[in-house]
Amino acid sequence: MIKKMPSEKNPNPNPKPAPPNHQPSMDSRDNHGLSQEEALRAKK
């Protein structure tokens, strides 16, 4: 009932623990592109 509870926000401050160098916006695209390119290079 109380949405302003620090206890509730404490156990789950972030739904996805991403690194400080990764962003859920621009990095998401870059990360995917880099991941795919690296995978292709490693497979070749």
Backbone as a ProteinNet text record, in pm:
[ID]
protein_1_A
[PRIMARY]
MIKKMPSEKNPNPNPKPAPPNHQPSMDSRDNHGLSQEEALRAKK
[TERTIARY]
84.2	0	88.1	198.9	290.4	394.1	387.8	482.3	614.7	612.7	735	807.2	838.4	905.9	1051	1145.3	1288.1	1326.2	1252.1	1280.4	1248.9	1142.1	1102.1	1197	1242.8	1331	1475.3	1502.4	1638.8	1678.9	1594.2	1626.4	1630.9	1575.2	1573.2	1580	1693.3	1708.7	1716.8	1773.9	1786.8	1740.3	1649.3	1596.8	1702.8	1798.7	1905.5	2041.1	2120.2	2252.3	2349.3	2347	2437.4	2560.8	2671.9	2796.6	2782	2871.4	2864.6	2900.8	2963.9	3005.2	2897.4	2794.3	2687.6	2559.8	2500.7	2375.6	2257.9	2139.4	2020	1960.5	2037.8	1983.9	2075.3	2180.7	2273.4	2365.7	2415.2	2507	2440.5	2311.3	2238.7	2265.3	2257.7	2277	2425.4	2510.5	2655.2	2698.5	2650	2689.2	2649.1	2530	2481.9	2566.7	2591.4	2671.2	2810.8	2870.9	3007.2	3007.1	2905.5	2897.4	2887	2803.3	2784.1	2912.2	2972.9	3096.8	3206	3216.8	3321.2	3293.6	3168.5	3131.4	3165.8	3133.5	3161.7	3312.9	3387	3534	3592.1	3538.9	3591.4	3554.5	3439.2	3394.2	3475.9	3510.1	3583	3720.3
-119.7	0	125.3	115.5	232.3	220.9	313.3	307.7	376.5	454.3	526.3	449.4	322.5	240.4	214.4	258.6	239.8	92.3	20.3	-123	-197.8	-157.6	-227	-190.8	-67	-24.1	-67.2	-107.2	-145.4	-280.9	-380	-514.4	-522.2	-424	-427.7	-286.4	-219.3	-82.2	-83.7	-189.4	-199.6	-337.3	-341.4	-468.5	-545.1	-471.1	-537.2	-478.6	-552.1	-503.4	-490.9	-376.5	-355.3	-275.8	-296.9	-225.6	-75.9	3.6	150.5	198.3	113.1	151.2	115.3	48.1	6.4	85.3	136.2	212.9	136.6	147.9	79.2	152.3	238.5	318.3	304.5	383	380.3	258.1	231.7	118.7	-11.9	-19.3	-143.4	-179.3	-82.1	-108.4	-138.1	-53.5	-72.7	-209.7	-240.1	-366.9	-484	-479	-589.5	-599	-486	-484.6	-538.3	-492	-535.9	-685.4	-727.2	-868.7	-955.3	-914.7	-993.6	-993.3	-877.8	-868.7	-955	-946.8	-1025.6	-1174.9	-1212.6	-1354.8	-1403.2	-1323.1	-1362.1	-1373.6	-1279.9	-1280.6	-1404.6	-1436.4	-1551.4	-1681.8	-1685.4	-1807	-1825.4	-1715.9	-1724.5	-1784.5
0	0	0	70.9	76.6	-36.2	-127.2	-240.2	-204.8	-96.4	-56.4	54.4	26	129	87.8	166.5	136.5	145.5	226.7	243.9	113.6	49.3	-73.6	-189	-189.4	-299.4	-272	-150.3	-113.6	-173	-160.6	-208.3	-361.4	-426.4	-574.1	-632.8	-616.3	-668.4	-820.9	-875.7	-1022.6	-1069.6	-1163.7	-1214.3	-1292.7	-1350.2	-1428.4	-1389.2	-1313.9	-1269.7	-1386.7	-1452.1	-1566.5	-1522.9	-1590	-1556.7	-1576.2	-1516.2	-1525.6	-1666.4	-1741.3	-1877.3	-1979.7	-1933.4	-2026.1	-2000.9	-2104.6	-2087.6	-2149.6	-2089.7	-2141	-2261.1	-2323.1	-2434.9	-2557.2	-2561.7	-2675.9	-2666.5	-2545.3	-2527.4	-2570.6	-2547	-2579.8	-2726.6	-2812.4	-2956.5	-2983	-2929.6	-2950.6	-2897.4	-2778.1	-2714.7	-2804.7	-2857.3	-2941.9	-3068.4	-3130.8	-3253.9	-3227	-3119.4	-3086.3	-3056.2	-2983.3	-2943.9	-3070.4	-3161.5	-3284.7	-3367.3	-3380.1	-3460.5	-3398.8	-3267.3	-3198.8	-3216.7	-3204.4	-3217.4	-3358.9	-3456.5	-3596.5	-3616.7	-3560.9	-3577.7	-3508.6	-3392.9	-3316.9	-3389.5	-3449.1	-3520.2	-3648.6	-3711.3	-3841	-3814.8
[MASK]
++++++++++++++++++++++++++++++++++++++++++++

